[in-house]
Amino acid sequence: MVLSMIAAMMFCNAMNVQAQEEAQNEVSVSYGGAGASTIGDGFGKIGTAFITLGSVSTKNEKEFGPLAVEYFHKVAPKLSVGVIGTWVRVTGDEYFGSEKHGDYTKNIYSILPAVKYQWLKKKNFGMYSKVGLGITFCNSKETVQSDNRSESSNETKFGFQVSAVGIEVGSSICGFAEVGYGEQGMLLAGLRVKF
């Protein structure tokens, strides 16, 4: 009886290790900071303030994101292909001089086909790099306070993510962190499930 229980536990453990080694797909959710689009917007706002000698400015700005979802499929032992989707929301107030002129909301979405190269893989630890190139959509809405009038604008531009170094810890469920630059941010961290 005891031997059959031990044999059953060893069989289940072997199947679990085999399933982890044969994982072909992964889904990840991450949150980052300092995304490329919001950094670009920041430089634009600095330029506007400089050109107008500070008479046009933004205040009370709040940013949520970049929040990202990824899917990758292994096509070779160290190489995976997939797609990254990101979302950032920025809100704030616009001022002319010392008076509030209105407020704004900007939503930034990116869809980035991507490749990932796993250059170090141990049982519960891995290191990788990834590159995603695609499209970023920006939707902006401004509301003028004086007459409650709203204006919307849309912009489509090139989007990317280059993560020079990614570190993951875990087996079928991993925590991970990446350093790079792009729509997911300069620093990001999240949770990954492999199956």
Stockholm file with secondary structure:
# STOCKHOLM 1.0

chainA/1-195         MVLSMIAAMMFCNAMNVQAQEEAQNEVSVSYGGAGASTIGDGFGKIGTAFITLGSVSTKNEKEFGPLAVEYFHKVAPKLSVGVIGTWVRVTGDEYFGSEKHGDYTKNIYSILPAVKYQWLKKKNFGMYSKVGLGITFCNSKETVQSDNRSESSNETKFGFQVSAVGIEVGSSICGFAEVGYGEQGMLLAGLRVKF
#=GR chainA/1-195 SS CHHHHHHHHHHHHHHHHHHHHTCCEEEEEEEEESCHHHHHHHHHHHHHHHHTTTSEEEEEEEEEEEEEEEEEEESSSSEEEEEEEEEEEEEEEEEETTEEEEEEEEEEEEEEEEEEEEEEECSSEEEEEEEEEEEEEEEEEEEETTTTEEEEEEEEEEEEEEEEEEEEEESSEEEEEEEEEETTCSEEEEEEEEC
#=GC SS_cons         CHHHHHHHHHHHHHHHHHHHHTCCEEEEEEEEESCHHHHHHHHHHHHHHHHTTTSEEEEEEEEEEEEEEEEEEESSSSEEEEEEEEEEEEEEEEEETTEEEEEEEEEEEEEEEEEEEEEEECSSEEEEEEEEEEEEEEEEEEEETTTTEEEEEEEEEEEEEEEEEEEEEESSEEEEEEEEEETTCSEEEEEEEEC
//
